[in-house]
Amino acid sequence: MDAKTWNEKYPVGTAVVVRRDNGDELHTTTRSEAWTLDSGHDVVKVHGIAGGYKLDRVKPDVKKNLSPRPSLKGKGAMRKAGVL
């Protein structure tokens, strides 16, 4: 997926799973919009990793992004969520 398409589908803060160089998976969130490097690689910044990470190694965490719900703890949060 290219950076433009990624940004249209996934806002900053999206929960993702990153496949690290050693094969381990990191469950984290994005901290930037995606962009294209001069080399042509599409990358995005994620929490827990310095710099941009190639989009072909970053996938949306479907389980965490299916039904995001606002926290309804306290009246302030309920007002912010539009419940009150």
Secondary structure as a PSIPRED ss2 file (coil, helix, strand):
# PSIPRED VFORMAT (PSIPRED V4.0)

   1 M C   1.000  0.000  0.000
   2 D C   1.000  0.000  0.000
   3 A H   0.000  1.000  0.000
   4 K H   0.000  1.000  0.000
   5 T H   0.000  1.000  0.000
   6 W H   0.000  1.000  0.000
   7 N H   0.000  1.000  0.000
   8 E H   0.000  1.000  0.000
   9 K H   0.000  1.000  0.000
  10 Y C   1.000  0.000  0.000
  11 P C   1.000  0.000  0.000
  12 V C   1.000  0.000  0.000
  13 G C   1.000  0.000  0.000
  14 T C   1.000  0.000  0.000
  15 A E   0.000  0.000  1.000
  16 V E   0.000  0.000  1.000
  17 V E   0.000  0.000  1.000
  18 V E   0.000  0.000  1.000
  19 R E   0.000  0.000  1.000
  20 R C   1.000  0.000  0.000
  21 D C   1.000  0.000  0.000
  22 N C   1.000  0.000  0.000
  23 G C   1.000  0.000  0.000
  24 D C   1.000  0.000  0.000
  25 E E   0.000  0.000  1.000
  26 L E   0.000  0.000  1.000
  27 H E   0.000  0.000  1.000
  28 T E   0.000  0.000  1.000
  29 T E   0.000  0.000  1.000
  30 T E   0.000  0.000  1.000
  31 R C   1.000  0.000  0.000
  32 S C   1.000  0.000  0.000
  33 E C   1.000  0.000  0.000
  34 A C   1.000  0.000  0.000
  35 W E   0.000  0.000  1.000
  36 T E   0.000  0.000  1.000
  37 L C   1.000  0.000  0.000
  38 D C   1.000  0.000  0.000
  39 S C   1.000  0.000  0.000
  40 G C   1.000  0.000  0.000
  41 H C   1.000  0.000  0.000
  42 D E   0.000  0.000  1.000
  43 V E   0.000  0.000  1.000
  44 V E   0.000  0.000  1.000
  45 K E   0.000  0.000  1.000
  46 V E   0.000  0.000  1.000
  47 H C   1.000  0.000  0.000
  48 G C   1.000  0.000  0.000
  49 I C   1.000  0.000  0.000
  50 A C   1.000  0.000  0.000
  51 G C   1.000  0.000  0.000
  52 G E   0.000  0.000  1.000
  53 Y E   0.000  0.000  1.000
  54 K E   0.000  0.000  1.000
  55 L H   0.000  1.000  0.000
  56 D H   0.000  1.000  0.000
  57 R H   0.000  1.000  0.000
  58 V E   0.000  0.000  1.000
  59 K E   0.000  0.000  1.000
  60 P E   0.000  0.000  1.000
  61 D C   1.000  0.000  0.000
  62 V H   0.000  1.000  0.000
  63 K H   0.000  1.000  0.000
  64 K H   0.000  1.000  0.000
  65 N H   0.000  1.000  0.000
  66 L C   1.000  0.000  0.000
  67 S C   1.000  0.000  0.000
  68 P C   1.000  0.000  0.000
  69 R C   1.000  0.000  0.000
  70 P C   1.000  0.000  0.000
  71 S C   1.000  0.000  0.000
  72 L C   1.000  0.000  0.000
  73 K C   1.000  0.000  0.000
  74 G H   0.000  1.000  0.000
  75 K H   0.000  1.000  0.000
  76 G H   0.000  1.000  0.000
  77 A H   0.000  1.000  0.000
  78 M H   0.000  1.000  0.000
  79 R H   0.000  1.000  0.000
  80 K H   0.000  1.000  0.000
  81 A C   1.000  0.000  0.000
  82 G C   1.000  0.000  0.000
  83 V C   1.000  0.000  0.000
  84 L C   1.000  0.000  0.000
